[in-house]
Amino acid sequence: MVAPADIVQKSKDYTLLSWSAQGAWNPIPIERGEGVYVYDAHGKRYLDWSSQLVNVNIGHSHPHVVRAIQEQVAKLCYVEPSSTTGPRARLGELMAEITPGSLTKTLFCNGGTDAVENAMKIARLYTGRQKILTRYRSYHGGTFAAASAGGDPRRLANEPGVPWIVRMPDPYAYRTPLYQGRTQEEGDAIIADMVEEIVQMEGPEYCAAILVEGYSGTSGVIQPSGVYYQRLREICDKYGLLLMVDEVMSGFGRTGEWFGIDHYPSAMPDVLATAKGITCGYVPLGATVVSDKIARYFDDHTLWAGLTYSSHTLAMAAGIATIEVYRSENLIERSREMGKVLRQGLMDLAEKHPVIGDIRGAGLHQLIEIVKNRDTREPMSPFNGAPSEAMKKAAAYLKSHGVSTIVRWNMIFNTPPLIITEAQIQEGLHVMDGALSILDEYYEG
Ligand SMILES: Cc1ncc(COP(=O)(O)O)c(C=O)c1O
């Protein structure tokens, strides 16, 4: 057996960590996972309060999915994409069942980034136009085009990126001045009017699509109301653009619906890109789902996109089994119900801790924004800056008390697996209470 210290040292010596300077990396060597918990090589247990990267929705080591993978491995792991398999046929059918509106045909790939890349290619091929409109506060993936599409600062070091991305303003009610004295819906309508004006100024005949997250994720769960999505749908229809939703993070029950966009039935998308919860990371998989109309276009036009591992047989089997788990354990409804418990718990913490400036989200997709002062709303850690001492201390407290989650700038993610119980939510909230007490010491109210 390799000693835990060796695992860490060799990982540091021989592997690179994404999105980080390498020197300060001090990883926990994780050995196994079960349900909502992961265990490190010393046997210490962590409550997985973020579902890793908001993807392990069914929890760790689910026996149904483990068995399906084991059975598939023994039979066939892979065939090239122009052959087909029973698992591919079935997962395609399931995707048509669970995705909204007339979304019917799926191009399978390896993860969220390539699902978004494929969506953008499809929009450009289908419309014959080039530009894609996206939000500043969004993330769509790590490759050049997907990173350019996201407005998130992770794009900055590799700029200029692809030249055909156009950015739209964000419906950030908590921080954008135009929302002051207005309701969320009123502010969202103004932001949507600005989007229409951007389309006009960019030339509608050059604009292929609007791409937005179905429910905002790592940029801060900055979610508009249905007014915004309905107006986007109208703008797309009026000017001949496709409406594309990125459901990589918000899909598969995370927000209490199958997909984030399901909260807004009047804004059915033409293209949906997803990944993460489709297999919960048991095997990597991404998917780009298109409407009937777009699918028909490609009956006699070449789909200029492809990957060696498109429709990977093992990933197909994992996807089927994962969707079976969502269904048999009613995890979409469970996310909604447990989401209420989590939300109430966070609201109770906000009564006690003035550092909680805002709580946003739906289902088991909840974020708290930490501020130095509730009146000024000054963030406890600056946007895109090094983490403040306060946030670092809070993150260290969570970790040392056995709660693993994402702490980014002044935001703390509360996005546990959808199988979490009420008692386990209380367990996480109890530790969060302690972390917030540390943050309260830095409050400047
Ligand atoms: C909304 C969204 N889109 C795309 C991606 C990229 O997915 P992946 O990291 O699987 O390539 C992510 C990853 O977090 C995401 O949250």
The ligand as a MOL file (V3000), in Angstrom:
LIG
                    3D

  0  0  0     0  0            999 V3000
M  V30 BEGIN CTAB
M  V30 COUNTS 16 16 0 0 0
M  V30 BEGIN ATOM
M  V30 1 C -22.0870 25.4010 -16.9630 0
M  V30 2 C -20.8680 24.6270 -17.3570 0
M  V30 3 N -20.5910 24.4440 -18.6510 0
M  V30 4 C -19.5190 23.7410 -19.0630 0
M  V30 5 C -18.6380 23.2140 -18.1540 0
M  V30 6 C -17.4310 22.4430 -18.6290 0
M  V30 7 O -17.6190 21.0830 -18.3700 0
M  V30 8 P -16.3680 20.0780 -18.3000 0
M  V30 9 O -15.5070 20.5490 -17.1960 0
M  V30 10 O -17.0280 18.7280 -18.0750 0
M  V30 11 O -15.6940 20.1120 -19.6170 0
M  V30 12 C -18.8720 23.3860 -16.7880 0
M  V30 13 C -17.9370 22.8410 -15.7840 0
M  V30 14 O -18.0070 23.1140 -14.6210 0
M  V30 15 C -20.0200 24.1130 -16.3780 0
M  V30 16 O -20.2820 24.3220 -15.0790 0
M  V30 END ATOM
M  V30 BEGIN BOND
M  V30 1 1 1 2
M  V30 2 1 2 3
M  V30 3 2 2 15
M  V30 4 2 3 4
M  V30 5 1 4 5
M  V30 6 1 5 6
M  V30 7 2 5 12
M  V30 8 1 6 7
M  V30 9 1 7 8
M  V30 10 2 8 9
M  V30 11 1 8 10
M  V30 12 1 8 11
M  V30 13 1 12 13
M  V30 14 1 12 15
M  V30 15 2 13 14
M  V30 16 1 15 16
M  V30 END BOND
M  V30 END CTAB
M  END
